[in-house]
């Protein structure tokens, strides 16, 4: 699948977190600019392109901005990746990285990260007492690792205004995953601890994101791709 005008794209997911093991998928996330003229026509262009082999999700620039302004953890990590994980970087992509803190707000980061973590916990609860197949145990361990990651990364973002995508001690996450795979209820105490940490704060984030620089960036994107043909390079 060829998507023109890709502005920023990189490797995300378990590889980016440092949690990948042999056989793990390599996931890519990015954003692209639809030709501006198409945004004014009768039929609006697709806002997302998802492919497999390779696994890649590309969101249109405005959709990615909406996701990030809402605190979406998956969208957010794209602008906090280690430098070596970016596969496409353009000047407009670099500008987006430069305004990444404008997307942050205390309420939305708290609600998004804790919300995602809680959904992971509900999946774990639904799997019972751990007496299930090897495949289910692997998936349970994976959900548990991501529960822990979401809690830790979300709290870091909430209290410091910065996000470290690569976890500090991958072995600790894998060990936690195995404990929860044997007893899914073991994840409850970790979630409760982080819920209390979020309540206690403090946070460096504003209550609302700063939409002005985001809007200005998006206007620059629209001006750059004003012609229907546009450039395939997103310079």
C-alpha positions as semicolon CSV with decimal commas, in nm:
position;residue;x (nm);y (nm);z (nm)
1;X;0,000;0,000;0,000
2;X;0,146;0,331;-0,111
3;X;0,021;0,638;0,074
4;X;0,151;0,973;-0,054
5;X;0,260;1,268;0,158
6;X;0,374;1,073;0,464
7;X;0,507;1,333;0,709
8;X;0,626;1,114;0,995
9;X;0,641;0,739;1,050
10;X;0,821;0,513;1,292
11;X;0,833;0,177;1,466
12;X;0,603;0,164;1,768
13;X;0,461;-0,106;1,993
14;X;0,661;-0,378;2,167
15;X;0,976;-0,311;1,963
16;X;0,974;0,054;2,066
17;X;0,905;-0,033;2,431
18;X;1,192;-0,284;2,439
19;X;0,946;-0,565;2,517
20;X;0,962;-0,754;2,186
21;X;1,060;-1,118;2,183
22;X;1,135;-1,358;1,903
23;X;0,838;-1,369;1,669
24;X;0,690;-1,037;1,786
25;X;0,526;-0,828;1,517
26;X;0,688;-0,502;1,412
27;X;0,426;-0,228;1,419
28;X;0,455;0,104;1,241
29;X;0,256;0,422;1,298
30;X;0,261;0,742;1,101
31;X;0,066;1,033;0,964
32;X;0,012;1,173;0,617
33;X;-0,136;1,483;0,457
34;X;-0,434;1,450;0,227
35;X;-0,417;1,688;-0,070
36;X;-0,594;2,001;0,054
37;X;-0,831;2,021;-0,244
38;X;-0,974;1,679;-0,156
39;X;-1,086;1,808;0,183
40;X;-1,331;2,046;0,012
41;X;-1,491;1,798;-0,225
42;X;-1,812;1,603;-0,204
43;X;-1,636;1,289;-0,082
44;X;-1,375;1,335;0,188
45;X;-1,057;1,127;0,165
46;X;-0,989;0,832;0,393
47;X;-0,863;0,936;0,735
48;X;-0,670;0,615;0,805
49;X;-0,488;0,349;0,608
50;X;-0,418;0,019;0,784
51;X;-0,213;-0,258;0,628
52;X;-0,058;-0,589;0,730
53;X;0,270;-0,742;0,615
54;X;0,405;-0,499;0,716
55;X;0,177;-0,391;1,000
56;X;0,133;-0,019;0,949
57;X;-0,128;0,240;1,046
58;X;-0,123;0,585;0,889
59;X;-0,363;0,857;1,004
60;X;-0,442;1,175;0,815
61;X;-0,279;1,473;0,985
62;X;-0,600;1,619;1,129
63;X;-0,717;1,283;1,264
64;X;-0,381;1,220;1,429
65;X;-0,399;1,564;1,591
66;X;-0,745;1,491;1,728
67;X;-0,628;1,159;1,869
68;X;-0,322;1,317;2,030
69;X;-0,520;1,609;2,172
70;X;-0,747;1,351;2,332
71;X;-0,446;1,193;2,505
72;X;-0,452;0,873;2,296
73;X;-0,145;0,678;2,417
74;X;-0,081;0,504;2,086
75;X;-0,092;0,827;1,887
76;X;0,112;1,013;2,146
77;X;0,413;0,783;2,135
78;X;0,479;0,869;1,768
79;X;0,625;1,208;1,863
80;X;0,831;1,071;2,155
81;X;1,013;0,784;1,984
82;X;1,389;0,731;2,014
83;X;1,556;0,882;1,709
84;X;1,663;0,547;1,564
85;X;1,303;0,427;1,536
86;X;1,186;0,692;1,289
87;X;1,172;0,564;0,932
88;X;1,023;0,877;0,774
89;X;1,096;1,228;0,900
90;X;1,017;1,540;0,701
91;X;1,047;1,907;0,798
92;X;0,675;1,916;0,882
93;X;0,717;1,598;1,086
94;X;1,003;1,757;1,276
95;X;0,785;2,062;1,342
96;X;0,520;1,834;1,489
97;X;0,775;1,675;1,722
98;X;0,878;2,026;1,821
99;X;0,526;2,113;1,945
100;X;0,450;1,777;2,108
101;X;0,394;1,923;2,453
102;X;0,113;2,141;2,315
103;X;-0,101;1,827;2,289
104;X;-0,078;1,749;2,660
105;X;-0,337;1,818;2,926
106;X;-0,369;1,676;3,275
107;X;-0,729;1,560;3,248
108;X;-0,695;1,395;2,908
109;X;-0,365;1,222;2,983
110;X;-0,502;1,089;3,312
111;X;-0,829;0,972;3,162
112;X;-0,672;0,820;2,850
113;X;-0,386;0,629;3,011
114;X;-0,584;0,509;3,311
115;X;-0,876;0,431;3,083
116;X;-0,664;0,215;2,856
117;X;-0,503;0,045;3,158
118;X;-0,844;-0,024;3,312
119;X;-0,964;-0,185;2,990
120;X;-0,657;-0,407;2,992
121;X;-0,740;-0,502;3,351
122;X;-1,100;-0,588;3,261
123;X;-0,971;-0,824;2,993
124;X;-0,751;-0,990;3,250
125;X;-1,037;-1,023;3,501
126;X;-1,253;-1,189;3,239
127;X;-1,001;-1,470;3,199
128;X;-1,065;-1,626;3,538
129;X;-0,822;-1,817;3,753
130;X;-0,534;-1,877;3,513
131;X;-0,637;-2,234;3,423
132;X;-0,648;-2,177;3,049
133;X;-0,456;-2,264;2,734
134;X;-0,094;-2,174;2,668
135;X;-0,199;-1,931;2,395
136;X;-0,440;-1,754;2,629
137;X;-0,170;-1,736;2,895
138;X;0,063;-1,567;2,644
139;X;-0,202;-1,313;2,554
140;X;-0,279;-1,257;2,922
141;X;0,089;-1,192;2,995
142;X;0,102;-0,948;2,704
143;X;-0,203;-0,756;2,830
144;X;-0,048;-0,743;3,176
145;X;0,278;-0,599;3,041
146;X;0,089;-0,328;2,860
147;X;-0,122;-0,255;3,166
148;X;0,196;-0,189;3,363
149;X;0,350;0,012;3,080
150;X;0,044;0,232;3,038
151;X;0,036;0,305;3,411
152;X;0,404;0,391;3,435
153;X;0,428;0,592;3,114
154;X;0,103;0,774;3,183
155;X;0,213;0,875;3,531
156;X;0,549;0,992;3,398
157;X;0,378;1,206;3,137
158;X;0,134;1,340;3,397
159;X;0,399;1,436;3,652
160;X;0,690;1,543;3,429
161;X;0,540;1,641;3,094
162;X;0,771;1,400;2,914
163;X;0,730;1,047;2,782
164;X;0,999;0,779;2,771
165;X;0,878;0,519;2,523
166;X;1,145;0,256;2,589
167;X;1,093;0,098;2,930
168;X;1,380;0,092;3,177
169;X;1,370;-0,275;3,282
170;X;1,203;-0,505;3,026
171;X;1,268;-0,813;3,240
172;X;1,055;-0,665;3,518
173;X;0,764;-0,626;3,276
174;X;0,795;-0,981;3,150
175;X;0,809;-1,114;3,506
176;X;0,498;-0,916;3,594
177;X;0,323;-1,056;3,288
178;X;0,399;-1,412;3,396
179;X;0,272;-1,347;3,749
180;X;-0,055;-1,212;3,614
181;X;-0,085;-1,497;3,363
182;X;-0,084;-1,735;3,661
183;X;-0,324;-1,518;3,862
184;X;-0,498;-1,235;3,670
185;X;-0,622;-1,076;3,993
186;X;-0,259;-0,988;4,074
187;X;-0,291;-0,691;3,836
188;X;-0,553;-0,527;4,057
189;X;-0,313;-0,397;4,321
190;X;-0,088;-0,238;4,059
191;X;-0,380;-0,057;3,897
192;X;-0,505;0,065;4,235
193;X;-0,159;0,195;4,321
194;X;-0,139;0,399;4,004
195;X;-0,494;0,529;4,038
196;X;-0,392;0,665;4,378
197;X;-0,068;0,809;4,236
198;X;-0,264;0,998;3,969
199;X;-0,501;1,130;4,235
200;X;-0,212;1,242;4,454
201;X;-0,024;1,413;4,169
202;X;0,110;1,670;4,139
203;X;0,102;1,732;3,766
204;X;0,297;1,978;3,553
205;X;0,035;1,966;3,278
206;X;-0,233;2,227;3,211
207;X;-0,597;2,131;3,238
208;X;-0,644;2,187;2,865
209;X;-0,406;2,140;2,571
210;X;-0,266;2,438;2,380
211;X;-0,450;2,410;2,051
212;X;-0,307;2,727;1,890
213;X;0,030;2,582;1,779
214;X;-0,145;2,262;1,669
215;X;-0,389;2,460;1,455
216;X;-0,105;2,668;1,311
217;X;0,090;2,354;1,222
218;X;-0,212;2,203;1,051
219;X;-0,261;2,523;0,850
220;X;0,099;2,496;0,731
221;X;0,030;2,138;0,624
222;X;-0,279;2,247;0,429
223;X;-0,088;2,530;0,261
224;X;0,194;2,294;0,166
225;X;-0,045;2,049;-0,002
226;X;-0,284;2,304;-0,147
227;X;-0,259;2,165;-0,500
228;X;-0,441;1,841;-0,573
229;X;-0,124;1,673;-0,697
230;X;0,088;1,767;-0,398
231;X;0,429;1,631;-0,325
232;X;0,494;1,270;-0,229
233;X;0,773;1,379;0,001
234;X;0,591;1,606;0,250
235;X;0,878;1,854;0,267
